[in-house]
Structures are given as structure tokens and as C-alpha cells.
Amino acid sequence: MPNKKFDVESVYKELVGKLGREEAERRIEEIRRSLERRIGWTVSREDAILTLMDEIGKKERKAEEERILKDLLEKFIVVTTPTVPGYEIVKIIGPVYGLTVRSRGLGGRVAASLETLVGGEITSYVEECKKARDESLVRLIRNAEEYGANAIIGVDFETSDILTGIATLFSAYGTAVVVKPIEDKKNNIE
């Protein structure tokens, strides 16, 4: 048990460094009360500290993943259509895909189960699906880049439950191509 206490103390110091003492204390208490309302029993301060740090870590990872995808989409054309307006296809490379298989951990399944009790959207699964979609799209683009493409046309997404519902396969696929801007022939008159 001393190791857990040491770990929690170092995590608390890191939280204070990121948020400031007052904000860290406010958020720890907020999380503790929220968890107690959801699960119906007392939540320790230590568990609230670890939960807050986990949430902050998830937000930081999500921001980094979104930045990577945004950077890729700024330099790479990805469309669901068979052509790219304003561009001509100069080379068709062929089909490419990006795959990811995701499963919910025990904590995520418990949270989702609790959300189903009250009905409505299961937000924990929605976030997991968004993350998986983005991950499969990043892998799709990287696969196309490896073949020398600068665009992907006809992009589509599919999902499938595997392992009797324990995991979900997310796939993004399309056709890798090389495109170039169509020259405006009216302005090239000599």
C-alpha cells in the first residue's frame, strides 16, 4: 500500500503543476462527488486523483491524435467521391485500407452499462468509435503515402463486431491515386 500512496502523491503534484492547487482541488472534489453519484458508494480522494489524471491524460492524447489527423489532412486529399474537383488523376495506384480493432476495457464496459440503465446515447462508445474512425483514417493515409499517392478517392468506412461482440473492427478504405491541379487553359494563352 505504501507504493500506491507514493504514486498518488506524485500524481497529485503533477496535477497541481498542470492545473494549480486550487483548480486541482476543485476538480478532484467534483470528480469524487460525480463518481459517488454514479456508482452509489464512497469514493476515496486517491481514486478521485487517479481518475482526474486519467481524464487529463485522455484529453491530451485526444488533442495529439486530432493534431496528427489535421496535419495529415492538410497535406493529403481524402474524398468520398470518385474524383477530386479541380484536379486530374494522373495515376491510379490501387486500393488501400486502414484498420484498427478496438475493445472496451472493464471500466469502459461498466461505464457503458451504467449509461444504458438511464437510456439515451452511450457516450463512452461514441468517443471510442470516433477515436477508432480517426485511427483507421490515419492508417489509411499512411498506407497510401507509402505507395506514393497524394490523394485517396472513394473513401468509405465499415465496422464489424468480432470475437462475439468483445471487439469491433473499424476499417477505412479507398483508392490511392496521384492527382495534379487542372491547369486553367484560358489563362495560359500566349
C-alpha positions as CSV (number, residue, x, y, z in Angstrom):
1,M,0.0,0.0,0.0
2,P,2.8,2.5,0.6
3,N,3.6,2.4,-3.2
4,K,0.0,3.4,-4.0
5,K,0.3,6.3,-1.6
6,F,3.6,7.4,-3.1
7,D,2.2,7.1,-6.7
8,V,-0.9,9.1,-5.7
9,E,1.2,11.8,-4.1
10,S,3.4,12.1,-7.2
11,V,0.3,12.2,-9.4
12,Y,-1.2,14.9,-7.2
13,K,1.9,17.0,-7.5
14,E,1.7,16.6,-11.3
15,L,-1.9,17.7,-11.2
16,V,-1.1,20.8,-9.2
17,G,1.7,21.6,-11.6
18,K,-0.7,21.4,-14.6
19,L,-3.8,23.0,-13.0
20,G,-2.7,24.9,-9.9
21,R,-3.6,23.8,-6.4
22,E,-7.0,25.5,-6.2
23,E,-8.2,24.2,-9.6
24,A,-6.8,20.7,-8.9
25,E,-8.6,20.5,-5.5
26,R,-11.9,21.8,-7.1
27,R,-11.7,19.2,-9.9
28,I,-10.7,16.3,-7.5
29,E,-13.8,17.0,-5.3
30,E,-16.0,17.4,-8.4
31,I,-14.9,14.0,-9.7
32,R,-15.3,12.3,-6.3
33,R,-18.9,13.6,-6.0
34,S,-19.7,12.7,-9.6
35,L,-18.4,9.1,-9.2
36,E,-20.2,8.7,-5.9
37,R,-23.5,9.7,-7.6
38,R,-22.9,7.3,-10.5
39,I,-21.9,4.3,-8.6
40,G,-23.6,4.8,-5.3
41,W,-20.8,4.3,-2.8
42,T,-18.0,6.3,-1.3
43,V,-15.0,7.1,-3.5
44,S,-11.6,7.8,-1.9
45,R,-9.7,11.0,-2.6
46,E,-6.9,8.9,-4.0
47,D,-9.2,7.3,-6.5
48,A,-10.6,10.7,-7.5
49,I,-7.0,12.0,-8.0
50,L,-6.1,9.0,-10.2
51,T,-9.4,9.4,-12.2
52,L,-8.7,13.1,-12.8
53,M,-5.2,12.4,-14.0
54,D,-6.5,9.7,-16.3
55,E,-9.1,12.1,-17.7
56,I,-6.4,14.8,-18.3
57,G,-4.2,12.2,-20.0
58,K,-7.0,11.1,-22.3
59,K,-7.7,14.7,-23.3
60,E,-4.0,15.3,-24.0
61,R,-3.8,12.1,-26.1
62,K,-7.0,13.0,-27.9
63,A,-5.7,16.5,-28.7
64,E,-2.4,15.0,-30.1
65,E,-4.3,12.4,-32.2
66,E,-6.5,15.2,-33.6
67,R,-3.5,17.3,-34.4
68,I,-1.9,14.4,-36.3
69,L,-5.0,13.8,-38.3
70,K,-5.4,17.5,-39.1
71,D,-1.8,17.8,-40.2
72,L,-2.2,14.8,-42.5
73,L,-5.5,16.1,-44.0
74,E,-3.8,19.5,-44.7
75,K,-1.2,17.9,-47.0
76,F,-3.2,14.9,-48.3
77,I,-6.5,14.9,-50.2
78,V,-9.1,12.4,-48.9
79,V,-12.6,12.4,-50.6
80,T,-15.6,10.0,-50.7
81,T,-16.2,10.9,-54.3
82,P,-14.7,9.2,-57.4
83,T,-12.9,12.4,-58.5
84,V,-11.4,15.4,-56.9
85,P,-12.8,18.7,-58.2
86,G,-10.1,20.9,-59.7
87,Y,-7.7,18.0,-60.0
88,E,-7.0,15.4,-62.6
89,I,-6.0,11.8,-61.7
90,V,-2.6,11.2,-63.3
91,K,-2.0,7.7,-61.8
92,I,-4.2,5.1,-60.1
93,I,-2.2,3.2,-57.6
94,G,-4.9,0.9,-56.3
95,P,-6.9,0.0,-53.2
96,V,-5.6,1.0,-49.7
97,Y,-7.0,0.5,-46.3
98,G,-6.6,1.4,-42.7
99,L,-7.7,-1.0,-39.9
100,T,-8.0,-0.9,-36.2
101,V,-9.6,-3.4,-33.8
102,R,-10.9,-1.9,-30.5
103,S,-12.3,-3.4,-27.3
104,R,-13.6,-1.7,-24.3
105,G,-11.8,-2.3,-21.0
106,L,-13.7,-3.5,-18.0
107,G,-14.0,0.1,-16.7
108,G,-15.4,1.3,-20.1
109,R,-17.9,-1.6,-20.2
110,V,-19.1,-0.8,-16.7
111,A,-19.5,2.9,-17.6
112,A,-21.4,2.0,-20.7
113,S,-23.6,-0.5,-18.8
114,L,-24.4,2.3,-16.3
115,E,-25.3,4.6,-19.2
116,T,-27.7,2.0,-20.7
117,L,-29.6,2.0,-17.4
118,V,-30.8,5.6,-17.9
119,G,-31.2,5.2,-21.7
120,G,-30.1,7.5,-24.5
121,E,-26.7,7.9,-26.1
122,I,-23.9,5.8,-24.8
123,T,-21.2,8.5,-24.9
124,S,-18.3,6.2,-23.9
125,Y,-18.9,4.1,-27.0
126,V,-19.4,7.2,-29.2
127,E,-16.0,8.6,-28.1
128,E,-14.4,5.1,-28.7
129,C,-15.9,5.0,-32.2
130,K,-14.6,8.5,-33.0
131,K,-11.2,7.5,-31.9
132,A,-11.2,4.3,-33.9
133,R,-12.5,6.1,-37.0
134,D,-9.7,8.7,-36.8
135,E,-7.1,6.0,-36.2
136,S,-8.2,4.0,-39.2
137,L,-8.2,7.1,-41.3
138,V,-4.6,8.0,-40.2
139,R,-3.6,4.4,-41.1
140,L,-5.3,4.7,-44.5
141,I,-3.5,7.9,-45.4
142,R,-0.1,6.5,-44.2
143,N,-0.6,3.3,-46.3
144,A,-1.4,5.4,-49.4
145,E,1.7,7.6,-48.7
146,E,3.8,4.5,-48.7
147,Y,2.7,3.7,-52.2
148,G,3.5,7.3,-53.4
149,A,-0.1,8.6,-53.5
150,N,-1.1,12.2,-52.7
151,A,-4.8,11.5,-52.6
152,I,-7.4,8.9,-51.9
153,I,-10.7,8.8,-53.7
154,G,-13.9,6.8,-52.9
155,V,-13.2,6.6,-49.2
156,D,-15.6,4.6,-47.1
157,F,-15.8,3.3,-43.5
158,E,-17.1,0.0,-42.2
159,T,-17.4,-1.6,-38.8
160,S,-17.9,-5.1,-37.7
161,D,-18.2,-6.8,-34.3
162,I,-15.8,-9.6,-33.9
163,L,-15.0,-12.1,-31.1
164,T,-18.7,-12.3,-30.2
165,G,-19.0,-8.6,-29.5
166,I,-15.9,-8.3,-27.4
167,A,-14.1,-6.2,-30.0
168,T,-15.1,-4.1,-33.0
169,L,-13.2,-3.9,-36.3
170,F,-13.1,-0.4,-37.9
171,S,-11.8,-0.1,-41.5
172,A,-11.3,2.8,-43.8
173,Y,-10.7,2.1,-47.5
174,G,-10.4,3.8,-50.8
175,T,-8.4,4.1,-54.0
176,A,-4.9,5.6,-53.7
177,V,-4.2,8.0,-56.6
178,V,-1.7,10.7,-57.7
179,V,-3.5,13.9,-58.7
180,K,-2.4,17.2,-60.0
181,P,-4.3,20.5,-60.3
182,I,-6.0,21.1,-63.6
183,E,-4.4,23.9,-65.4
184,D,-6.7,26.8,-66.4
185,K,-6.2,26.8,-70.1
186,K,-7.9,30.3,-70.5
187,N,-5.1,31.9,-68.6
188,N,-2.3,30.1,-70.4
189,I,-2.9,31.7,-73.8
190,E,0.4,33.1,-75.2
